[in-house]
Amino acid sequence: MTLNPRGDRRRRRIGLLGGSFNPAHDGHRHVAEAVRRALRLDEVWLMVSPGNPLKPRAGMAPLAQRLASARAVADGRRIRATDIERSLGTIFTLDTLRGLRRRFPRARFVFVIGADNLVQLPRWAGWDRLARETPIAVLPRPRWTRRALAGQAARRLARHRRRPG
């Protein structure tokens, strides 16, 4: 089932796992399934980014190729691959979330990131507002989790932290 880029009014809980997916692989599928079960989400969207302002373009496969790799690991029902940021015309996550809320007004979104992204979250445009407006699920990553927990974003968001499970 394809994601309608114009949106819909269904009530559901959706995890947003964004990234370059250069290429998508079984680890992405594993993470999406694990977070879907742990947070009791109806769906997880693999949001293939047209371009990450914090990553170099060199070595980045074309969007169509990265989207195809994400679709290959998704099941199309509970785990979906999408390039909705392209149709929204957004490059910053905060703007993407605003656009998604307009198009999917009854959906509840949870933003899913790895501990490596929690470390760099303060570099994101409007990160503090993003954290106020959207629940964020942070997944452990080898060699990153301790650093993430000691970082600026984790310290600022500490009172909102929930234990795993």
Secondary structure in CASP SS format (residue, H / E / C, confidence):
PFRMAT SS
TARGET T0000
AUTHOR 0000-0000-0000
METHOD secondary structure of the structure
MODEL  1
M C 1.00
T C 1.00
L C 1.00
N C 1.00
P C 1.00
R C 1.00
G C 1.00
D C 1.00
R C 1.00
R C 1.00
R C 1.00
R E 1.00
R E 1.00
I E 1.00
G E 1.00
L E 1.00
L E 1.00
G E 1.00
G E 1.00
S C 1.00
F C 1.00
N C 1.00
P C 1.00
A C 1.00
H C 1.00
D H 1.00
G H 1.00
H H 1.00
R H 1.00
H H 1.00
V H 1.00
A H 1.00
E H 1.00
A H 1.00
V H 1.00
R H 1.00
R H 1.00
A H 1.00
L C 1.00
R C 1.00
L C 1.00
D C 1.00
E E 1.00
V E 1.00
W E 1.00
L E 1.00
M E 1.00
V E 1.00
S C 1.00
P C 1.00
G C 1.00
N C 1.00
P C 1.00
L C 1.00
K C 1.00
P C 1.00
R C 1.00
A C 1.00
G C 1.00
M C 1.00
A C 1.00
P C 1.00
L H 1.00
A H 1.00
Q H 1.00
R H 1.00
L H 1.00
A H 1.00
S H 1.00
A H 1.00
R H 1.00
A H 1.00
V H 1.00
A C 1.00
D C 1.00
G C 1.00
R C 1.00
R C 1.00
I E 1.00
R E 1.00
A E 1.00
T E 1.00
D C 1.00
I H 1.00
E H 1.00
R H 1.00
S H 1.00
L H 1.00
G C 1.00
T C 1.00
I C 1.00
F C 1.00
T H 1.00
L H 1.00
D H 1.00
T H 1.00
L H 1.00
R H 1.00
G H 1.00
L H 1.00
R H 1.00
R H 1.00
R H 1.00
F C 1.00
P C 1.00
R C 1.00
A E 1.00
R E 1.00
F E 1.00
V E 1.00
F E 1.00
V E 1.00
I E 1.00
G E 1.00
A H 1.00
D H 1.00
N H 1.00
L H 1.00
V H 1.00
Q H 1.00
L H 1.00
P H 1.00
R H 1.00
W C 1.00
A C 1.00
G C 1.00
W H 1.00
D H 1.00
R H 1.00
L H 1.00
A H 1.00
R H 1.00
E H 1.00
T C 1.00
P C 1.00
I E 1.00
A E 1.00
V E 1.00
L E 1.00
P C 1.00
R C 1.00
P C 1.00
R C 1.00
W C 1.00
T H 1.00
R H 1.00
R H 1.00
A H 1.00
L H 1.00
A H 1.00
G C 1.00
Q H 1.00
A H 1.00
A H 1.00
R H 1.00
R H 1.00
L C 1.00
A H 1.00
R H 1.00
H H 1.00
R C 1.00
R C 1.00
R C 1.00
P C 1.00
G C 1.00
END
